[in-house]
Amino acid sequence: MGGDAVSQAVIIVSDLDAEVKGQGGDPEFALENAVRRIAELA
């Protein structure tokens, strides 16, 4: 992963944190989506 991808991964994890803490809909979907998005960065 390059520096840009790492920065994007940090943003994804930050978004995930907010979604799991109640700012999103389904926490399980949020986790699956975050894992998928980070995998695509690799």
Full PDB file with SEQRES, HELIX, SHEET, SSBOND, CRYST1, ORIGX, SCALE, CONECT and MASTER records, all heavy atoms in Angstrom:
SEQRES   1 A   42  MET GLY GLY ASP ALA VAL SER GLN ALA VAL ILE ILE VAL          
SEQRES   2 A   42  SER ASP LEU ASP ALA GLU VAL LYS GLY GLN GLY GLY ASP          
SEQRES   3 A   42  PRO GLU PHE ALA LEU GLU ASN ALA VAL ARG ARG ILE ALA          
SEQRES   4 A   42  GLU LEU ALA                                                  
HELIX    1 AA1 GLY A    3  ALA A   18  1                                  16    
HELIX    2 AA2 GLU A   19  GLN A   23  3                                   5    
HELIX    3 AA3 PRO A   27  LEU A   41  1                                  15    
CRYST1    1.000    1.000    1.000  90.00  90.00  90.00 P 1           1          
ORIGX1      1.000000  0.000000  0.000000        0.00000                         
ORIGX2      0.000000  1.000000  0.000000        0.00000                         
ORIGX3      0.000000  0.000000  1.000000        0.00000                         
SCALE1      1.000000  0.000000  0.000000        0.00000                         
SCALE2      0.000000  1.000000  0.000000        0.00000                         
SCALE3      0.000000  0.000000  1.000000        0.00000                         
ATOM      1  N   MET A   1       0.848  -1.175   0.000  1.00  0.00           N  
ATOM      2  CA  MET A   1       0.000   0.000   0.000  1.00  0.00           C  
ATOM      3  C   MET A   1       0.893   1.237   0.000  1.00  0.00           C  
ATOM      4  O   MET A   1       1.805   1.351   0.807  1.00  0.00           O  
ATOM      5  CB  MET A   1      -0.856   0.017   1.262  1.00  0.00           C  
ATOM      6  CG  MET A   1      -2.318  -0.228   1.047  1.00  0.00           C  
ATOM      7  SD  MET A   1      -3.331   0.132   2.509  1.00  0.00           S  
ATOM      8  CE  MET A   1      -4.082  -1.436   2.728  1.00  0.00           C  
ATOM      9  N   GLY A   2       0.575   2.160  -0.870  1.00  0.00           N  
ATOM     10  CA  GLY A   2       1.293   3.424  -0.882  1.00  0.00           C  
ATOM     11  C   GLY A   2       0.733   4.372   0.159  1.00  0.00           C  
ATOM     12  O   GLY A   2      -0.256   4.087   0.836  1.00  0.00           O  
ATOM     13  N   GLY A   3       1.383   5.514   0.291  1.00  0.00           N  
ATOM     14  CA  GLY A   3       0.956   6.500   1.275  1.00  0.00           C  
ATOM     15  C   GLY A   3      -0.468   6.971   1.070  1.00  0.00           C  
ATOM     16  O   GLY A   3      -1.208   7.171   2.031  1.00  0.00           O  
ATOM     17  N   ASP A   4      -0.860   7.138  -0.191  1.00  0.00           N  
ATOM     18  CA  ASP A   4      -2.226   7.592  -0.474  1.00  0.00           C  
ATOM     19  C   ASP A   4      -3.243   6.545  -0.055  1.00  0.00           C  
ATOM     20  O   ASP A   4      -4.282   6.871   0.517  1.00  0.00           O  
ATOM     21  CB  ASP A   4      -2.377   7.908  -1.965  1.00  0.00           C  
ATOM     22  CG  ASP A   4      -3.722   8.527  -2.291  1.00  0.00           C  
ATOM     23  OD1 ASP A   4      -4.119   9.483  -1.586  1.00  0.00           O  
ATOM     24  OD2 ASP A   4      -4.378   8.057  -3.245  1.00  0.00           O  
ATOM     25  N   ALA A   5      -2.927   5.284  -0.313  1.00  0.00           N  
ATOM     26  CA  ALA A   5      -3.838   4.203   0.069  1.00  0.00           C  
ATOM     27  C   ALA A   5      -3.962   4.109   1.593  1.00  0.00           C  
ATOM     28  O   ALA A   5      -5.056   3.865   2.113  1.00  0.00           O  
ATOM     29  CB  ALA A   5      -3.361   2.874  -0.514  1.00  0.00           C  
ATOM     30  N   VAL A   6      -2.864   4.314   2.285  1.00  0.00           N  
ATOM     31  CA  VAL A   6      -2.910   4.276   3.752  1.00  0.00           C  
ATOM     32  C   VAL A   6      -3.780   5.411   4.270  1.00  0.00           C  
ATOM     33  O   VAL A   6      -4.597   5.216   5.176  1.00  0.00           O  
ATOM     34  CB  VAL A   6      -1.490   4.342   4.353  1.00  0.00           C  
ATOM     35  CG1 VAL A   6      -1.542   4.516   5.862  1.00  0.00           C  
ATOM     36  CG2 VAL A   6      -0.698   3.100   3.993  1.00  0.00           C  
ATOM     37  N   SER A   7      -3.640   6.580   3.684  1.00  0.00           N  
ATOM     38  CA  SER A   7      -4.476   7.719   4.082  1.00  0.00           C  
ATOM     39  C   SER A   7      -5.948   7.414   3.841  1.00  0.00           C  
ATOM     40  O   SER A   7      -6.804   7.716   4.686  1.00  0.00           O  
ATOM     41  CB  SER A   7      -4.084   8.973   3.301  1.00  0.00           C  
ATOM     42  OG  SER A   7      -2.767   9.356   3.606  1.00  0.00           O  
ATOM     43  N   GLN A   8      -6.248   6.809   2.714  1.00  0.00           N  
ATOM     44  CA  GLN A   8      -7.638   6.453   2.412  1.00  0.00           C  
ATOM     45  C   GLN A   8      -8.152   5.406   3.392  1.00  0.00           C  
ATOM     46  O   GLN A   8      -9.307   5.469   3.825  1.00  0.00           O  
ATOM     47  CB  GLN A   8      -7.749   5.943   0.979  1.00  0.00           C  
ATOM     48  CG  GLN A   8      -7.549   7.032  -0.051  1.00  0.00           C  
ATOM     49  CD  GLN A   8      -7.609   6.497  -1.479  1.00  0.00           C  
ATOM     50  OE1 GLN A   8      -8.059   5.380  -1.726  1.00  0.00           O  
ATOM     51  NE2 GLN A   8      -7.158   7.299  -2.420  1.00  0.00           N  
ATOM     52  N   ALA A   9      -7.295   4.445   3.768  1.00  0.00           N  
ATOM     53  CA  ALA A   9      -7.694   3.417   4.730  1.00  0.00           C  
ATOM     54  C   ALA A   9      -8.012   4.034   6.090  1.00  0.00           C  
ATOM     55  O   ALA A   9      -8.976   3.630   6.755  1.00  0.00           O  
ATOM     56  CB  ALA A   9      -6.610   2.357   4.856  1.00  0.00           C  
ATOM     57  N   VAL A  10      -7.226   5.020   6.503  1.00  0.00           N  
ATOM     58  CA  VAL A  10      -7.480   5.696   7.774  1.00  0.00           C  
ATOM     59  C   VAL A  10      -8.832   6.397   7.733  1.00  0.00           C  
ATOM     60  O   VAL A  10      -9.597   6.347   8.705  1.00  0.00           O  
ATOM     61  CB  VAL A  10      -6.338   6.681   8.114  1.00  0.00           C  
ATOM     62  CG1 VAL A  10      -6.708   7.571   9.284  1.00  0.00           C  
ATOM     63  CG2 VAL A  10      -5.055   5.930   8.398  1.00  0.00           C  
ATOM     64  N   ILE A  11      -9.146   7.019   6.632  1.00  0.00           N  
ATOM     65  CA  ILE A  11     -10.441   7.690   6.472  1.00  0.00           C  
ATOM     66  C   ILE A  11     -11.578   6.668   6.526  1.00  0.00           C  
ATOM     67  O   ILE A  11     -12.601   6.897   7.176  1.00  0.00           O  
ATOM     68  CB  ILE A  11     -10.475   8.507   5.166  1.00  0.00           C  
ATOM     69  CG1 ILE A  11      -9.507   9.684   5.279  1.00  0.00           C  
ATOM     70  CG2 ILE A  11     -11.890   8.978   4.843  1.00  0.00           C  
ATOM     71  CD1 ILE A  11      -9.239  10.401   3.969  1.00  0.00           C  
ATOM     72  N   ILE A  12     -11.390   5.529   5.871  1.00  0.00           N  
ATOM     73  CA  ILE A  12     -12.417   4.487   5.878  1.00  0.00           C  
ATOM     74  C   ILE A  12     -12.663   3.996   7.303  1.00  0.00           C  
ATOM     75  O   ILE A  12     -13.807   3.840   7.731  1.00  0.00           O  
ATOM     76  CB  ILE A  12     -12.010   3.315   4.954  1.00  0.00           C  
ATOM     77  CG1 ILE A  12     -12.034   3.778   3.492  1.00  0.00           C  
ATOM     78  CG2 ILE A  12     -12.915   2.107   5.163  1.00  0.00           C  
ATOM     79  CD1 ILE A  12     -11.390   2.805   2.517  1.00  0.00           C  
ATOM     80  N   VAL A  13     -11.579   3.770   8.053  1.00  0.00           N  
ATOM     81  CA  VAL A  13     -11.719   3.297   9.438  1.00  0.00           C  
ATOM     82  C   VAL A  13     -12.386   4.360  10.305  1.00  0.00           C  
ATOM     83  O   VAL A  13     -13.212   4.050  11.168  1.00  0.00           O  
ATOM     84  CB  VAL A  13     -10.354   2.867  10.009  1.00  0.00           C  
ATOM     85  CG1 VAL A  13     -10.444   2.574  11.497  1.00  0.00           C  
ATOM     86  CG2 VAL A  13      -9.825   1.651   9.264  1.00  0.00           C  
ATOM     87  N   SER A  14     -12.074   5.614  10.059  1.00  0.00           N  
ATOM     88  CA  SER A  14     -12.718   6.698  10.798  1.00  0.00           C  
ATOM     89  C   SER A  14     -14.219   6.728  10.506  1.00  0.00           C  
ATOM     90  O   SER A  14     -15.036   6.874  11.422  1.00  0.00           O  
ATOM     91  CB  SER A  14     -12.074   8.030  10.422  1.00  0.00           C  
ATOM     92  OG  SER A  14     -12.731   9.095  11.037  1.00  0.00           O  
ATOM     93  N   ASP A  15     -14.574   6.577   9.255  1.00  0.00           N  
ATOM     94  CA  ASP A  15     -15.995   6.516   8.881  1.00  0.00           C  
ATOM     95  C   ASP A  15     -16.670   5.312   9.533  1.00  0.00           C  
ATOM     96  O   ASP A  15     -17.804   5.415  10.025  1.00  0.00           O  
ATOM     97  CB  ASP A  15     -16.153   6.425   7.359  1.00  0.00           C  
ATOM     98  CG  ASP A  15     -15.765   7.698   6.637  1.00  0.00           C  
ATOM     99  OD1 ASP A  15     -15.656   8.756   7.302  1.00  0.00           O  
ATOM    100  OD2 ASP A  15     -15.571   7.640   5.407  1.00  0.00           O  
ATOM    101  N   LEU A  16     -15.967   4.172   9.534  1.00  0.00           N  
ATOM    102  CA  LEU A  16     -16.506   2.966  10.161  1.00  0.00           C  
ATOM    103  C   LEU A  16     -16.777   3.202  11.640  1.00  0.00           C  
ATOM    104  O   LEU A  16     -17.824   2.838  12.156  1.00  0.00           O  
ATOM    105  CB  LEU A  16     -15.540   1.802   9.983  1.00  0.00           C  
ATOM    106  CG  LEU A  16     -15.859   0.527  10.764  1.00  0.00           C  
ATOM    107  CD1 LEU A  16     -17.194  -0.058  10.321  1.00  0.00           C  
ATOM    108  CD2 LEU A  16     -14.732  -0.479  10.616  1.00  0.00           C  
ATOM    109  N   ASP A  17     -15.843   3.824  12.322  1.00  0.00           N  
ATOM    110  CA  ASP A  17     -15.999   4.116  13.744  1.00  0.00           C  
ATOM    111  C   ASP A  17     -17.269   4.920  13.993  1.00  0.00           C  
ATOM    112  O   ASP A  17     -18.049   4.604  14.883  1.00  0.00           O  
ATOM    113  CB  ASP A  17     -14.776   4.873  14.258  1.00  0.00           C  
ATOM    114  CG  ASP A  17     -14.838   5.148  15.743  1.00  0.00           C  
ATOM    115  OD1 ASP A  17     -15.027   4.200  16.521  1.00  0.00           O  
ATOM    116  OD2 ASP A  17     -14.688   6.328  16.126  1.00  0.00           O  
ATOM    117  N   ALA A  18     -17.491   5.940  13.182  1.00  0.00           N  
ATOM    118  CA  ALA A  18     -18.689   6.771  13.337  1.00  0.00           C  
ATOM    119  C   ALA A  18     -19.958   5.965  13.063  1.00  0.00           C  
ATOM    120  O   ALA A  18     -20.946   6.078  13.797  1.00  0.00           O  
ATOM    121  CB  ALA A  18     -18.608   7.973  12.407  1.00  0.00           C  
ATOM    122  N   GLU A  19     -19.924   5.135  12.023  1.00  0.00           N  
ATOM    123  CA  GLU A  19     -21.114   4.357  11.669  1.00  0.00           C  
ATOM    124  C   GLU A  19     -21.456   3.343  12.753  1.00  0.00           C  
ATOM    125  O   GLU A  19     -22.627   3.150  13.087  1.00  0.00           O  
ATOM    126  CB  GLU A  19     -20.897   3.654  10.335  1.00  0.00           C  
ATOM    127  CG  GLU A  19     -20.865   4.616   9.156  1.00  0.00           C  
ATOM    128  CD  GLU A  19     -20.661   3.914   7.830  1.00  0.00           C  
ATOM    129  OE1 GLU A  19     -21.276   2.849   7.632  1.00  0.00           O  
ATOM    130  OE2 GLU A  19     -19.894   4.424   7.010  1.00  0.00           O  
ATOM    131  N   VAL A  20     -20.447   2.695  13.312  1.00  0.00           N  
ATOM    132  CA  VAL A  20     -20.684   1.678  14.339  1.00  0.00           C  
ATOM    133  C   VAL A  20     -21.198   2.325  15.623  1.00  0.00           C  
ATOM    134  O   VAL A  20     -21.959   1.720  16.366  1.00  0.00           O  
ATOM    135  CB  VAL A  20     -19.394   0.863  14.587  1.00  0.00           C  
ATOM    136  CG1 VAL A  20     -19.501   0.000  15.828  1.00  0.00           C  
ATOM    137  CG2 VAL A  20     -19.072   0.009  13.375  1.00  0.00           C  
ATOM    138  N   LYS A  21     -20.807   3.569  15.866  1.00  0.00           N  
ATOM    139  CA  LYS A  21     -21.239   4.262  17.072  1.00  0.00           C  
ATOM    140  C   LYS A  21     -22.585   4.953  16.897  1.00  0.00           C  
ATOM    141  O   LYS A  21     -22.962   5.777  17.717  1.00  0.00           O  
ATOM    142  CB  LYS A  21     -20.173   5.272  17.495  1.00  0.00           C  
ATOM    143  CG  LYS A  21     -18.927   4.597  18.023  1.00  0.00           C  
ATOM    144  CD  LYS A  21     -17.888   5.581  18.468  1.00  0.00           C  
ATOM    145  CE  LYS A  21     -16.671   4.852  19.011  1.00  0.00           C  
ATOM    146  NZ  LYS A  21     -15.593   5.779  19.342  1.00  0.00           N  
ATOM    147  N   GLY A  22     -23.294   4.642  15.821  1.00  0.00           N  
ATOM    148  CA  GLY A  22     -24.666   5.102  15.700  1.00  0.00           C  
ATOM    149  C   GLY A  22     -24.942   6.161  14.663  1.00  0.00           C  
ATOM    150  O   GLY A  22     -26.065   6.608  14.533  1.00  0.00           O  
ATOM    151  N   GLN A  23     -23.952   6.573  13.889  1.00  0.00           N  
ATOM    152  CA  GLN A  23     -24.203   7.591  12.877  1.00  0.00           C  
ATOM    153  C   GLN A  23     -24.536   6.972  11.523  1.00  0.00           C  
ATOM    154  O   GLN A  23     -24.665   7.681  10.544  1.00  0.00           O  
ATOM    155  CB  GLN A  23     -22.993   8.518  12.738  1.00  0.00           C  
ATOM    156  CG  GLN A  23     -22.746   9.344  13.976  1.00  0.00           C  
ATOM    157  CD  GLN A  23     -21.550  10.262  13.811  1.00  0.00           C  
ATOM    158  OE1 GLN A  23     -20.873  10.265  12.796  1.00  0.00           O  
ATOM    159  NE2 GLN A  23     -21.277  11.046  14.833  1.00  0.00           N  
ATOM    160  N   GLY A  24     -24.672   5.683  11.491  1.00  0.00           N  
ATOM    161  CA  GLY A  24     -25.009   5.001  10.249  1.00  0.00           C  
ATOM    162  C   GLY A  24     -26.174   4.062  10.475  1.00  0.00           C  
ATOM    163  O   GLY A  24     -26.784   4.056  11.532  1.00  0.00           O  
ATOM    164  N   GLY A  25     -26.431   3.235   9.495  1.00  0.00           N  
ATOM    165  CA  GLY A  25     -27.539   2.304   9.595  1.00  0.00           C  
ATOM    166  C   GLY A  25     -27.144   1.012  10.284  1.00  0.00           C  
ATOM    167  O   GLY A  25     -27.199   0.897  11.503  1.00  0.00           O  
ATOM    168  N   ASP A  26     -26.697   0.053   9.524  1.00  0.00           N  
ATOM    169  CA  ASP A  26     -26.409  -1.297  10.000  1.00  0.00           C  
ATOM    170  C   ASP A  26     -24.915  -1.449  10.277  1.00  0.00           C  
ATOM    171  O   ASP A  26     -24.103  -1.413   9.351  1.00  0.00           O  
ATOM    172  CB  ASP A  26     -26.858  -2.291   8.931  1.00  0.00           C  
ATOM    173  CG  ASP A  26     -26.663  -3.738   9.330  1.00  0.00           C  
ATOM    174  OD1 ASP A  26     -26.248  -3.999  10.472  1.00  0.00           O  
ATOM    175  OD2 ASP A  26     -26.939  -4.605   8.490  1.00  0.00           O  
ATOM    176  N   PRO A  27     -24.516  -1.640  11.538  1.00  0.00           N  
ATOM    177  CA  PRO A  27     -23.089  -1.759  11.863  1.00  0.00           C  
ATOM    178  C   PRO A  27     -22.408  -2.942  11.177  1.00  0.00           C  
ATOM    179  O   PRO A  27     -21.253  -2.841  10.795  1.00  0.00           O  
ATOM    180  CB  PRO A  27     -23.062  -1.934  13.382  1.00  0.00           C  
ATOM    181  CG  PRO A  27     -24.398  -1.560  13.879  1.00  0.00           C  
ATOM    182  CD  PRO A  27     -25.344  -1.673  12.737  1.00  0.00           C  
ATOM    183  N   GLU A  28     -23.125  -4.055  11.004  1.00  0.00           N  
ATOM    184  CA  GLU A  28     -22.523  -5.210  10.334  1.00  0.00           C  
ATOM    185  C   GLU A  28     -22.226  -4.889   8.875  1.00  0.00           C  
ATOM    186  O   GLU A  28     -21.169  -5.251   8.361  1.00  0.00           O  
ATOM    187  CB  GLU A  28     -23.432  -6.430  10.453  1.00  0.00           C  
ATOM    188  CG  GLU A  28     -23.501  -6.981  11.869  1.00  0.00           C  
ATOM    189  CD  GLU A  28     -24.417  -8.177  11.987  1.00  0.00           C  
ATOM    190  OE1 GLU A  28     -24.736  -8.813  10.959  1.00  0.00           O  
ATOM    191  OE2 GLU A  28     -24.812  -8.481  13.120  1.00  0.00           O  
ATOM    192  N   PHE A  29     -23.145  -4.219   8.206  1.00  0.00           N  
ATOM    193  CA  PHE A  29     -22.902  -3.819   6.822  1.00  0.00           C  
ATOM    194  C   PHE A  29     -21.748  -2.833   6.751  1.00  0.00           C  
ATOM    195  O   PHE A  29     -20.912  -2.902   5.855  1.00  0.00           O  
ATOM    196  CB  PHE A  29     -24.149  -3.190   6.187  1.00  0.00           C  
ATOM    197  CG  PHE A  29     -23.863  -2.604   4.837  1.00  0.00           C  
ATOM    198  CD1 PHE A  29     -23.723  -3.416   3.721  1.00  0.00           C  
ATOM    199  CD2 PHE A  29     -23.686  -1.234   4.677  1.00  0.00           C  
ATOM    200  CE1 PHE A  29     -23.426  -2.876   2.478  1.00  0.00           C  
ATOM    201  CE2 PHE A  29     -23.391  -0.684   3.440  1.00  0.00           C  
ATOM    202  CZ  PHE A  29     -23.256  -1.515   2.330  1.00  0.00           C  
ATOM    203  N   ALA A  30     -21.694  -1.905   7.700  1.00  0.00           N  
ATOM    204  CA  ALA A  30     -20.615  -0.920   7.717  1.00  0.00           C  
ATOM    205  C   ALA A  30     -19.257  -1.599   7.813  1.00  0.00           C  
ATOM    206  O   ALA A  30     -18.311  -1.213   7.119  1.00  0.00           O  
ATOM    207  CB  ALA A  30     -20.818   0.059   8.876  1.00  0.00           C  
ATOM    208  N   LEU A  31     -19.163  -2.630   8.650  1.00  0.00           N  
ATOM    209  CA  LEU A  31     -17.907  -3.359   8.796  1.00  0.00           C  
ATOM    210  C   LEU A  31     -17.550  -4.092   7.509  1.00  0.00           C  
ATOM    211  O   LEU A  31     -16.419  -4.007   7.032  1.00  0.00           O  
ATOM    212  CB  LEU A  31     -17.995  -4.337   9.967  1.00  0.00           C  
ATOM    213  CG  LEU A  31     -16.765  -5.203  10.200  1.00  0.00           C  
ATOM    214  CD1 LEU A  31     -15.545  -4.337  10.452  1.00  0.00           C  
ATOM    215  CD2 LEU A  31     -16.994  -6.149  11.352  1.00  0.00           C  
ATOM    216  N   GLU A  32     -18.516  -4.794   6.937  1.00  0.00           N  
ATOM    217  CA  GLU A  32     -18.267  -5.508   5.682  1.00  0.00           C  
ATOM    218  C   GLU A  32     -17.834  -4.545   4.584  1.00  0.00           C  
ATOM    219  O   GLU A  32     -16.913  -4.826   3.819  1.00  0.00           O  
ATOM    220  CB  GLU A  32     -19.521  -6.253   5.246  1.00  0.00           C  
ATOM    221  CG  GLU A  32     -19.875  -7.432   6.113  1.00  0.00           C  
ATOM    222  CD  GLU A  32     -21.187  -8.081   5.682  1.00  0.00           C  
ATOM    223  OE1 GLU A  32     -21.614  -7.891   4.522  1.00  0.00           O  
ATOM    224  OE2 GLU A  32     -21.776  -8.769   6.518  1.00  0.00           O  
ATOM    225  N   ASN A  33     -18.508  -3.410   4.512  1.00  0.00           N  
ATOM    226  CA  ASN A  33     -18.190  -2.420   3.486  1.00  0.00           C  
ATOM    227  C   ASN A  33     -16.772  -1.862   3.688  1.00  0.00           C  
ATOM    228  O   ASN A  33     -16.024  -1.703   2.726  1.00  0.00           O  
ATOM    229  CB  ASN A  33     -19.223  -1.295   3.530  1.00  0.00           C  
ATOM    230  CG  ASN A  33     -19.060  -0.317   2.419  1.00  0.00           C  
ATOM    231  OD1 ASN A  33     -18.839  -0.690   1.266  1.00  0.00           O  
ATOM    232  ND2 ASN A  33     -19.177   0.960   2.737  1.00  0.00           N  
ATOM    233  N   ALA A  34     -16.407  -1.586   4.928  1.00  0.00           N  
ATOM    234  CA  ALA A  34     -15.077  -1.061   5.215  1.00  0.00           C  
ATOM    235  C   ALA A  34     -13.997  -2.063   4.838  1.00  0.00           C  
ATOM    236  O   ALA A  34     -12.976  -1.704   4.226  1.00  0.00           O  
ATOM    237  CB  ALA A  34     -14.955  -0.673   6.681  1.00  0.00           C  
ATOM    238  N   VAL A  35     -14.214  -3.331   5.175  1.00  0.00           N  
ATOM    239  CA  VAL A  35     -13.235  -4.374   4.836  1.00  0.00           C  
ATOM    240  C   VAL A  35     -13.085  -4.479   3.313  1.00  0.00           C  
ATOM    241  O   VAL A  35     -11.975  -4.557   2.797  1.00  0.00           O  
ATOM    242  CB  VAL A  35     -13.638  -5.733   5.446  1.00  0.00           C  
ATOM    243  CG1 VAL A  35     -12.796  -6.866   4.899  1.00  0.00           C  
ATOM    244  CG2 VAL A  35     -13.536  -5.675   6.965  1.00  0.00           C  
ATOM    245  N   ARG A  36     -14.202  -4.449   2.608  1.00  0.00           N  
ATOM    246  CA  ARG A  36     -14.150  -4.519   1.151  1.00  0.00           C  
ATOM    247  C   ARG A  36     -13.389  -3.346   0.568  1.00  0.00           C  
ATOM    248  O   ARG A  36     -12.520  -3.504  -0.294  1.00  0.00           O  
ATOM    249  CB  ARG A  36     -15.568  -4.578   0.567  1.00  0.00           C  
ATOM    250  CG  ARG A  36     -15.591  -4.653  -0.968  1.00  0.00           C  
ATOM    251  CD  ARG A  36     -17.007  -4.495  -1.519  1.00  0.00           C  
ATOM    252  NE  ARG A  36     -17.710  -3.339  -1.018  1.00  0.00           N  
ATOM    253  CZ  ARG A  36     -17.504  -2.076  -1.450  1.00  0.00           C  
ATOM    254  NH1 ARG A  36     -16.611  -1.838  -2.370  1.00  0.00           N  
ATOM    255  NH2 ARG A  36     -18.206  -1.084  -0.948  1.00  0.00           N  
ATOM    256  N   ARG A  37     -13.703  -2.148   1.049  1.00  0.00           N  
ATOM    257  CA  ARG A  37     -13.057  -0.942   0.524  1.00  0.00           C  
ATOM    258  C   ARG A  37     -11.553  -0.943   0.802  1.00  0.00           C  
ATOM    259  O   ARG A  37     -10.752  -0.560  -0.068  1.00  0.00           O  
ATOM    260  CB  ARG A  37     -13.707   0.308   1.113  1.00  0.00           C  
ATOM    261  CG  ARG A  37     -15.128   0.518   0.590  1.00  0.00           C  
ATOM    262  CD  ARG A  37     -15.859   1.644   1.296  1.00  0.00           C  
ATOM    263  NE  ARG A  37     -15.161   2.913   1.198  1.00  0.00           N  
ATOM    264  CZ  ARG A  37     -15.387   3.947   2.004  1.00  0.00           C  
ATOM    265  NH1 ARG A  37     -16.277   3.862   2.961  1.00  0.00           N  
ATOM    266  NH2 ARG A  37     -14.713   5.051   1.850  1.00  0.00           N  
ATOM    267  N   ILE A  38     -11.148  -1.392   1.979  1.00  0.00           N  
ATOM    268  CA  ILE A  38      -9.718  -1.442   2.300  1.00  0.00           C  
ATOM    269  C   ILE A  38      -9.029  -2.508   1.459  1.00  0.00           C  
ATOM    270  O   ILE A  38      -7.917  -2.290   0.965  1.00  0.00           O  
ATOM    271  CB  ILE A  38      -9.504  -1.678   3.815  1.00  0.00           C  
ATOM    272  CG1 ILE A  38      -9.942  -0.425   4.588  1.00  0.00           C  
ATOM    273  CG2 ILE A  38      -8.042  -2.015   4.107  1.00  0.00           C  
ATOM    274  CD1 ILE A  38      -9.972  -0.595   6.081  1.00  0.00           C  
ATOM    275  N   ALA A  39      -9.682  -3.641   1.234  1.00  0.00           N  
ATOM    276  CA  ALA A  39      -9.108  -4.699   0.395  1.00  0.00           C  
ATOM    277  C   ALA A  39      -8.884  -4.188  -1.024  1.00  0.00           C  
ATOM    278  O   ALA A  39      -7.896  -4.541  -1.674  1.00  0.00           O  
ATOM    279  CB  ALA A  39     -10.010  -5.918   0.393  1.00  0.00           C  
ATOM    280  N   GLU A  40      -9.794  -3.351  -1.509  1.00  0.00           N  
ATOM    281  CA  GLU A  40      -9.653  -2.805  -2.862  1.00  0.00           C  
ATOM    282  C   GLU A  40      -8.460  -1.860  -2.964  1.00  0.00           C  
ATOM    283  O   GLU A  40      -7.923  -1.658  -4.046  1.00  0.00           O  
ATOM    284  CB  GLU A  40     -10.929  -2.078  -3.278  1.00  0.00           C  
ATOM    285  CG  GLU A  40     -12.093  -3.013  -3.531  1.00  0.00           C  
ATOM    286  CD  GLU A  40     -13.389  -2.271  -3.788  1.00  0.00           C  
ATOM    287  OE1 GLU A  40     -13.460  -1.034  -3.625  1.00  0.00           O  
ATOM    288  OE2 GLU A  40     -14.382  -2.965  -4.130  1.00  0.00           O  
ATOM    289  N   LEU A  41      -8.045  -1.269  -1.842  1.00  0.00           N  
ATOM    290  CA  LEU A  41      -6.900  -0.361  -1.858  1.00  0.00           C  
ATOM    291  C   LEU A  41      -5.575  -1.116  -2.016  1.00  0.00           C  
ATOM    292  O   LEU A  41      -4.597  -0.539  -2.485  1.00  0.00           O  
ATOM    293  CB  LEU A  41      -6.855   0.464  -0.564  1.00  0.00           C  
ATOM    294  CG  LEU A  41      -7.998   1.439  -0.333  1.00  0.00           C  
ATOM    295  CD1 LEU A  41      -7.872   2.043   1.047  1.00  0.00           C  
ATOM    296  CD2 LEU A  41      -8.016   2.512  -1.403  1.00  0.00           C  
ATOM    297  N   ALA A  42      -5.564  -2.366  -1.584  1.00  0.00           N  
ATOM    298  CA  ALA A  42      -4.315  -3.148  -1.591  1.00  0.00           C  
ATOM    299  C   ALA A  42      -3.894  -3.528  -2.998  1.00  0.00           C  
ATOM    300  O   ALA A  42      -4.615  -3.618  -3.898  1.00  0.00           O  
ATOM    301  CB  ALA A  42      -4.487  -4.396  -0.735  1.00  0.00           C  
TER     302      ALA A  42                                                      
MASTER        0    0    0    3    0    0    0    6  301    1    0    4          
END                                                                             
